[in-house]
Each structure stands twice: as structure tokens, then as C-alpha cells.
Amino acid sequence: MGIFAKIAAGEIPSYKCAENDEFYAFLDINPLVKGHTLVIPRREVDYIFDMEDDELARFEVFAKKVAVAIKAAFPCVKVGQAVLGLEVPHAHIHLIPMQSEKDMNFANPKLSLSAEEMQEIASKIYQEFSK
Ligand code: AMP
């Protein structure tokens, strides 16, 4: 099993932001900004555009709900969405609360947050998602 499948299964710890039977959302460990979240399918699939139409549609609807929760927890202009997948071969959507387009630059230095801060951020998003 790959690292993200293990995270979704609870075998590797993560800062959980949202979940349902099929999908899981957790904080990116090297965030561009506070609230930078990854959304993944629990099942192992590498390339997002290899997903069947129905699954991809449900994935995006789930990501939308997570984005709404992120925006409520971390007021921003909009939540940006990006798909790279160059590092980890398990489909994932990056959701990033943006104050400006600069926040979407993956070449920016990453934030270094304490475990307590990460837990606090994830809990805020989880609370909004659960409302
Ligand atoms: P990419 O595959 O290019 O979208 O990059 C993978 C992303 O996953 C990067 O932003 C990493 O910081 C993030 N990442 C890698 N391992 C973990 C992990 N164990 N927990 C949370 N985020 C991770």
C-alpha cells in the first residue's frame, strides 16, 4: 500500500480535515499557507484522470465540501485547487486558501508549523466540515 492509502486507512498518522466512506482530506505536511489541504480517494489510483467519470465527479463534489469548510475556517478570497501528483503516485487535489494568486505558487517556501498548530488548523476545518 502506498503512503496516502495508508494515511486514509489510519495506518500512518495525518491531520484529518474531513472524510467519508470513499474519500479523505488531511493537511499537507509542507503547507504553502495555513489550511493547505489534500483530498484523496481511499482506493489506490495514481493518476486523477484515470478515474472513472462517476468516481471523479464524486471526488470533486467531496473536494467542494472540503473547500467550503476551509473557507469558513480560514477566511480567504477563494480556495484554489491544484493537481500536480509529481511526488506522490496517489491521486490528490491540493486545496489552498488564497489571498492572492501568489499563494498558489508551489515554488514558494513552505511554512514550518508546530504539531499543535497543525492539529488546531485541522480541527477547525473538521468542525466546519461536520456542521
Ligand atoms: P505532489 O505529488 O507533487 O502533488 O506533491 C505531494 C504533496 O504531498 C506535497 O505537497 C507534500 O508536502 C505532501 N505530502 C507528502 N507526504 C505527506 C504526508 N505524509 N502527509 C501530508 N502531506 C504529505
Boltz pocket constraint, residues with backbone or C-beta under 6 A from the ligand:
constraints:
  - pocket:
      binder: B
      contacts: [[A, 3], [A, 13], [A, 14], [A, 27], [A, 28], [A, 29], [A, 30], [A, 31], [A, 38], [A, 83], [A, 84], [A, 85], [A, 86], [A, 87], [A, 88], [A, 89], [A, 92]]
      max_distance: 6.0
